[in-house]
Every structure is written in C-alpha cells, then in structure tokens.
C-alpha cells in the first residue's frame, strides 16, 4: 500500500473502501504503523485503542462484503480530541484530578461518527482544562508541531491538528471558544471549522455528564480537505434527542460556487492585534487571486461598530465561560483584584478579571451588546459574502511553559502580549459566526500559515466552499516531508 494513502482525505478514503479498492483493515493498520513510527516525537495520540480499532475495521469489511454500508464514513479510522466522551477511554481534559475519569458509554458526537461508519484509533492531546494556545499537561506530556518539533501545534485542539497533519488519522474533531480548532489548524497546516454556535451539540464533550452547552464554545472538525469539513459537519450537526422532538436543522447549503461570484472583504491586520508581514501578504495574495478571477474585493469595508468594544465584549463573555469552574478561593482572589481596579481601566487584564467574576445581570448586559453587534454584522453581510482575515498574528510559536504572565509572542521580531492574537479568533466568535481556517502554504521559516474566512450565521457551508475553491488556486494541505517516508 502506498504511503500517500494515509494523507488522502477522509472523503476519498471512504469512497475507496466503498469501491473495495482498499480495505478498512489495511487502512487502519497503515495509520497504526504511522503512529507507532512517528508519534514518539510528536506525542499527538496518547490515548490508543488499536486492538479495538483493528477488530472494528474487520467488522466493517465483513459488513461491506455482505453489501451493508453503515454510512458515509464506512470503515474510515479517525481520532478525536481527548475531551470527548468515548467508552472505556479517559476524558481528563488534561487535569490530573480527572485521570481516572473513564466512561462506560460513548458521548453523542462519538456515537454520531460511529453511526456514520467511522471507528476510532484513539484520542488526541490537549492543554490543561483546554485553556491554552499550546497542548501540554501533567498526564500526557507535550505535543509537538509536525513541521518543527520545537514549536507547538496550538491549543486546545493541538493534538487533533498534529495528528491530522502527521497522517495519524483520516479525520478529527475538536472544540473552539478562543480559536481552539482554527489556531491549531493554522499552526499545523490543516483545515478547521468553527461552526455557527448552537448547530453542533456540546453533549458528549464534557467531564461531567449533563452539562448544558456553554456560551460561545462550539465543537467542530479538523481535516486535510474542505470536503472533509463539510462531511464532518453533516455528521456532527443537528439537535439532541430531546430537541429533535421539536425542531430539525435545515442548514443552508453552499450558495456560491465560483470564486468570481464572491464579494470579499480583506482584513489583513488590526491595531488591536498587529500581524506579521508574511501573514498580511498572504491575505493580500488571496485578494489578488480573487480580483483576477473577477470577484468583488475590498480591504477597507468594515462593519458599523467600534471594533475595540466588540473585542472587549467577546473577552467578557468568553472569560465568563472559562472562569465558571474556578474554585471559590480563586474567585475570591479575582474579586479582590477587581475591587481595586480603577473604573476607567480598560486593559486586557482588567477586562478579563471583571469577566471572571461578573454578576448575571452584567452578563445579560453584555449579551444585549452582542445582539447589537450581531445586527450590525447582518447589515454588513447584505453587501458582502465573506471576510478573509488572519487566524493568528504569526505562525506557530515555540514551546513556552512559563507562567502566563511571563509569556509573550514574537511578531516580526517584536515582543507582543501572549493573548493578543485571540482578537482574530474572537472577531467571528463574539457574534456566533461560522469560520473556516484553511492552509495557504508555508512561511519563509517553513511553518504553515492558515487564513480564516467567515460569513453570516448558518452560512457554514459557504465558508467551507470558499476554502475549497481558494485552496484550489493557492495553498491547500501538504504533508511534512519527514512524515511521508
């Protein structure tokens, strides 16, 4: 079997299995061999269920021989972020306190992929409590970027992105509140989708069963092709069992199928999060490509609201979610910090601290402000179809496990605040907009540069189709050379 097969898309692999050009067992064994050969250096798949995967692959082949096709991913092996619930595997979220948190049943998203015919090789690494832009923890150790082991593949779906880029898996699923799908996709050179909030249930992405869906946070796929994102979304999205009694999802299909017909806004940098020159050049290169094809392109159009206020709103709502599980002692310390803040202090640290201990009535006021931003985007997207912008300020950073307050990011040689780049993740997140991150090629230093495209709510397939079309013209997935031998 050719080594190239493990880097093919899940869509292509599913078709080859269906046509009996390859068997599920052969493909599963090929992925296992790739993991066993290379994951010692990357550490993307610390939770493994190889014996079960081989047995499930055999069963898939037997069913196919009888003419039974389970679904669109029949016989396709995949991995999934450690934070998802899967029978007989741990869901620790990288927290040593939960190292024995094994489940006796599959969570909803795992069940949906299995119903579509997929089976699982294992689970991929995360940062502690899914709360970092790097993926390391006390239980599983550090995950490295397949393009440069001295760099991180991102977080919190860092293991997901690294496994996809390294040819350890046909498809992945992660989660995203501050870019946790898209930033790892950008850092690792793969595709990632942050769906419209609410269309993919968060059930089964949890430590404690029955936790209601959190604000802002979503589950979404990572892949080596845009087609795979669309396939995965069709499997993951839709109401829970309780909700299905009253509603069904009728998500808009892709509505623009030629690049020349898109109306695109470029947003290459911003004073709130200055991006590297290479990143800006990549956004402009997309604009040049679109213009030559006849698309309507602008690098000056912006929505009618204060971008800083929108970003502060995003930080407030997101940190309210992220701090919800903090201990009373930690909350008390933050309350003391907030009590001593000057009323006019609008620094990043002050915004985050206030958000961590805000009253519910304050959250409602932030939610009301968000609705105003949502309506402004609605008006903006009457004239435009897509916004193209960076996913982060620069390519993948080097590992840095110092306390957060001591960390920074380097952008074109300048030291910048560690969390500043989250502005780009938050631009669509604050108002629940769908966003697809896609690879556009390597930087001069040989690290991937991913760019995101976002659209109005429920236009998820539009963003995926745009990513598919533009990467036919420039960029697209490529595998690190050392992993193809």
Beta strands, then each sheet from edge to edge (+ up, - down):
strand 1: 47-48
strand 2: 77-81
strand 3: 119-124
strand 4: 136-137
strand 5: 141-142
strand 6: 172-176
strand 7: 191-194
strand 8: 218-223
strand 9: 263-267
strand 10: 296-298
strand 11: 386-390
strand 12: 408-411
strand 13: 414-417
strand 14: 435-442
strand 15: 448-454
sheet 1: 1+ 3- 2-
sheet 2: 4+ 5-
sheet 3: 6+ 8- 7+ 14- 15+ 11- 9- 10-
sheet 4: 12+ 13-
end
